[in-house]
Amino acid sequence: MTSSAKPLSVAVIGAGMAGRSHAAGYRNVNTVFGAGLPPVRLAAIADANTALAEDAARRYGFDKALPSWEAVAEDPTIDAVSIVVGNALHRPIAEALVAAGKHVLCEKPLAGSLEDARAMAELERSADVVTAVGYTFRRSPGIAAIRDHVRRGELGDLTLFSGRYWCDYATDPKGPLSWRFKGGAGSGALGDVGSHVIDAAEYVAGPIASVSGATLSTQIPKRPLPLGAVVGHNAAPVSDEFGEVENEDTASFTARFESGLVGTFSVTRTGFGLPNGLAFDVLGVGGRAAFDQHRPAEYLFDDAQPDARTRGARQIIAGPQLPYFAGGVPMEAPGVGASNADNFTYQARAFLDQVARVAEPLPACASFAEGLRTMEIIRAIVESSQTGGAAVTVPPAV
Ligand SMILES: NC(=O)c1ccc[n+]([C@@H]2O[C@H](COP(=O)([O-])OP(=O)(O)OC[C@H]3O[C@@H](n4cnc5c(N)ncnc54)[C@H](O)[C@@H]3O)[C@@H](O)[C@H]2O)c1
């Protein structure tokens, strides 16, 4: 990096739960990995809730807070933008930003509907800016390490992928009817957290070819209307009036991967005591590995040990031997932890590496086409649930 390089100006649209994670990520991009990225100017955070935008701009050191996403699209000094608002807004914002020549990192799921996601993937094909989706778990050192084991054949032929994303954020029936509970089947737990575990499964074990045996259910069919702003999964003052929950709290399904591998999946937002439970086991004939986001700085690995007395899974503690760790944390020593916030920094760095076309970029972010793919898989899961669990083919991987 040279100080004379033209700075990259970044903005974040949405100052809620995930918007602040993007803001923190951009703030840290030049503290991780090698030189090559230009200086980053933290230009603006936009949110319709101006108090939230102002607070986030102050906390993360952004130049200004803006009251709308349109103000970001109209600002000619901004180069790259994260879209971190409710899913139904992703498409109009992405279209306006791309039309204004800005690089876009859009949160998952790609859009509020399959139609919107298809339009965004189409837009990507003709865009001359970077268009990316925020699958943050790809940046988890443990998950990336497990993918490496699989790719190197260290588990042998894969036998079973068993994945879940169990959360508790919707267990309280007095929790407000936020945007998360609106939209049709597939936009609930499947779109919100299922999209992450589906993407993680394909990232580790390869493309899914079909899904079957799907069941969707809603445990809390009505929720009170919020009286004010709702941030993330937080509680908020609510009215005595209730509205209908339009999507699933819980879903399960089976998948067959293109390789023939079988997968079983379950997702829920109404699982008591599980704040952020993305977890999976991947089993093969010659080894196995397991990851649990509740213990993000480690994973389990097992393979054939010659001495029967010491056979069994080993706890691999995150350290510089894992992807992203060396150069990615200030204290490069084993056992200092690995966090969700780090993953957002690595993701922001990967996105800006793509934008700045650095010589040795981090692995690229998922594209809009890959974001659409997850939504096609979710559509197939919903279709399976509506046809008594029939097998439904998903489009071939891009
Ligand atoms: N990658 C991850 O780990 C992760 C985690 C959480 C959420 N997400 C995704 O991030 C997105 C946002 O989720 P969240 O939990 O941060 O939501 P949130 O409800 O906490 O925040 C959304 C923000 O958008 C603002 N907003 C609404 N309409 C707006 C408008 N027209 N213009 C400007 N701002 C507007 C709201 O005021 C709110 O502050 C979603 O797509 C979600 O799926 C990703």
The ligand as a MOL file (V3000), in Angstrom:
LIG
                    3D

  0  0  0     0  0            999 V3000
M  V30 BEGIN CTAB
M  V30 COUNTS 44 48 0 0 0
M  V30 BEGIN ATOM
M  V30 1 N -24.2310 -12.6930 7.4450 0
M  V30 2 C -24.7830 -12.7440 8.6400 0
M  V30 3 O -24.2630 -13.4030 9.5470 0
M  V30 4 C -26.0540 -11.9780 8.9250 0
M  V30 5 C -26.5110 -11.8320 10.2400 0
M  V30 6 C -27.6730 -11.1120 10.4530 0
M  V30 7 C -28.3780 -10.5580 9.3960 0
M  V30 8 N -27.9290 -10.7350 8.1330 0 CHG=1
M  V30 9 C -28.6510 -10.1460 6.9830 0
M  V30 10 O -28.4490 -8.7260 7.0340 0
M  V30 11 C -29.6280 -8.0420 6.6170 0
M  V30 12 C -30.0880 -7.1120 7.7230 0
M  V30 13 O -30.3590 -7.8800 8.8900 0
M  V30 14 P -30.2990 -7.2120 10.3360 0
M  V30 15 O -30.4940 -8.3080 11.3080 0
M  V30 16 O -29.1040 -6.3670 10.4590 0 CHG=-1
M  V30 17 O -31.6220 -6.3170 10.2900 0
M  V30 18 P -32.0340 -5.1580 11.2770 0
M  V30 19 O -33.5170 -5.1570 11.2690 0
M  V30 20 O -31.2890 -5.2560 12.5660 0
M  V30 21 O -31.4830 -3.8490 10.5480 0
M  V30 22 C -31.9960 -3.4150 9.3270 0
M  V30 23 C -31.8770 -1.9120 9.2940 0
M  V30 24 O -32.3890 -1.4420 8.0570 0
M  V30 25 C -32.9650 -0.1750 8.2840 0
M  V30 26 N -33.8480 0.1790 7.1690 0
M  V30 27 C -35.0860 -0.2930 6.9150 0
M  V30 28 N -35.5800 0.2940 5.8130 0
M  V30 29 C -34.6190 1.1460 5.3510 0
M  V30 30 C -34.5350 2.0290 4.2520 0
M  V30 31 N -35.5360 2.1470 3.3740 0
M  V30 32 N -33.4040 2.7360 4.0830 0
M  V30 33 C -32.3870 2.6370 4.9630 0
M  V30 34 N -32.4160 1.8010 6.0490 0
M  V30 35 C -33.5260 1.0650 6.2230 0
M  V30 36 C -33.6890 -0.3380 9.5920 0
M  V30 37 O -33.9520 0.9070 10.2090 0
M  V30 38 C -32.7150 -1.2140 10.3780 0
M  V30 39 O -31.8750 -0.4580 11.2320 0
M  V30 40 C -30.6170 -9.1260 6.2340 0
M  V30 41 O -30.5430 -9.3730 4.8560 0
M  V30 42 C -30.1450 -10.3420 7.0140 0
M  V30 43 O -30.5260 -11.5670 6.4240 0
M  V30 44 C -26.7740 -11.4220 7.8850 0
M  V30 END ATOM
M  V30 BEGIN BOND
M  V30 1 1 1 2
M  V30 2 2 2 3
M  V30 3 1 2 4
M  V30 4 1 4 5
M  V30 5 2 4 44
M  V30 6 2 5 6
M  V30 7 1 6 7
M  V30 8 2 7 8
M  V30 9 1 8 9
M  V30 10 1 8 44
M  V30 11 1 9 10
M  V30 12 1 9 42
M  V30 13 1 10 11
M  V30 14 1 11 12
M  V30 15 1 11 40
M  V30 16 1 12 13
M  V30 17 1 13 14
M  V30 18 2 14 15
M  V30 19 1 14 16
M  V30 20 1 14 17
M  V30 21 1 17 18
M  V30 22 2 18 19
M  V30 23 1 18 20
M  V30 24 1 18 21
M  V30 25 1 21 22
M  V30 26 1 22 23
M  V30 27 1 23 24
M  V30 28 1 23 38
M  V30 29 1 24 25
M  V30 30 1 25 26
M  V30 31 1 25 36
M  V30 32 1 26 27
M  V30 33 1 26 35
M  V30 34 2 27 28
M  V30 35 1 28 29
M  V30 36 1 29 30
M  V30 37 2 29 35
M  V30 38 1 30 31
M  V30 39 2 30 32
M  V30 40 1 32 33
M  V30 41 2 33 34
M  V30 42 1 34 35
M  V30 43 1 36 37
M  V30 44 1 36 38
M  V30 45 1 38 39
M  V30 46 1 40 41
M  V30 47 1 40 42
M  V30 48 1 42 43
M  V30 END BOND
M  V30 END CTAB
M  END
